[in-house]
Amino acid sequence: MAERFHRLTWRTPIHGLRLRGRHPLKLIAVPDDPFFGDVERGRALLEGRISYRGESHAIADLDLARGSFGKPFAEYLHSFAWLRDLSSVATRANAIPIAEAIMRRWLDAHADLVTEPAWRGDLWGRRILFWTAHAPLILSSGDLVYRSRVLNTLARGARHLDRAADKAAPGAPRIAAVSGVLAANLLVPGGDTVRAALEAMFTRAIHVSVYEDGGNVARSGMAQLDIVMLLGSLRECYWARRIDPPAILEQTVTRMVPALLTLLHGDGALSSWQGGGPFGAERLAQAIEGSGVRARPLRQSRDWGYQRLASGGAVLVLDAAPPPVARVVAGGCASTLAFEFSDGPARIVVNCGGARDVAAQVPAALADALRSTAAHSTLVIGDSNSTAIHADGTLGRGVSAVELVRQESEGASRIEASHDGYVRRYGFTHRRQLVLTADGRELRGEDQLLPAGRRRRGGPLAFAVRFHLGRGVQVSPTADGQAALLRLPGGALWQFRCRGAAVTVEESLWVDEHGRPQRTHQLVVGGEAAPGGANISWALKRAV
């Protein structure tokens, strides 16, 4: 409610007076953009279209004042992230007319009118970072009125952020907003006197957005990458002025990169958590290189919440923490104790993923379903979520605590974890044990439902342990219903076997790096839990 009230004040004459100030004549310096953009989106811009996540509009027909865009496309457009994509594929001579055309339309629609989403704090922060890094594309015009309008709008946006940045949601939104106002302070004349106060704001934003172990409060791999790139862009602004960045900036990037690497599979791309998808390996490697940090993956963390086992060519990532709190993330998922597992470049067990990154053509109902516990490789009771997902998209009651024990030996690595998400409704604690052998050729697991809380009455309770399979994995169930053979795209053969219930093969889907759902399969080990609980043992073993 406080955030909504603050946004209502944007429409008042008082806020309009706060945006007044000196008109800058130029930028003090132009920082580099340390990251590459998306080549496909850049080529689309050269062809006269702006495209993002399956939504595409002709630049000549853009109506920014009344445009009814999807949220992902609108954020891409208003943030000016497309400048990075355009500069990655075009020469300056080819890019300037395109950038200026969109810029003029944006200025006509939004420069003088403070509205959402265009003036949202995090979007203004990103916009300042992109405008300054790609200033040659938007400030090379001989039209002095246009140039003056761009610079004055940038300065007005920075004054807006002076009051809005500290009120953005913790995580990537707040860091984007604060980074933007700091960048403006560094690159627009007259800002040096208040830099200390803005750097104190930046420090506060880091403390509420990034855990001590380097993970972000949204617990999202995509948000983790986003913050690393935002900090990398801000660091370039300091370097452009030949000023040393605050120590906390470098320290935060150094902590965040190992936590990000925790989520990488053998193919070099991200695993799918908290609505994010498998960001491509090539672009991810370039982003990590641009961060300037060389590190090994963080194997275990409590706040960030992800555990990593890696042996031989196998990699396992486990979600061993409650979902993020609703106020710091939109689209959080009920994924506690889900895992992903890969053998070299081939993904064997995955989560459906992509709830926040699906293409525009994907129905909203499907995107919402991707947040459910059933869309993750874990145990589900009664086809319900371990943490409630409300109709308005927020997360409710469910997992509040996760207990974890991890052991390492020469022969194997073992994780045992449990959560209380089903205690209140069903009277069971879910305990999961995972053991990966030292050669990476066998993964043994056990899922238990243990009585907890009030003693449950009634008959048996249906449950299912789901193993969503990676794209291209061919599955052949055995005649006895206790096992299945999995042939990976590279030709490797793995055997899945369970004890305590029957295994069936069902259809599933996996959202790729472009936000497009791909048809896949899932193994479902179903059973019924008596009031005394239930126990399912299973194993994945490499045969060839």
Summary of the structure (lengths in Angstrom):
residues: 544
radius of gyration: 24.8
end to end distance: 58.1
largest distance: 78.9
contacts: 1927
relative contact order: 0.08
helix: 37%
strand: 24%
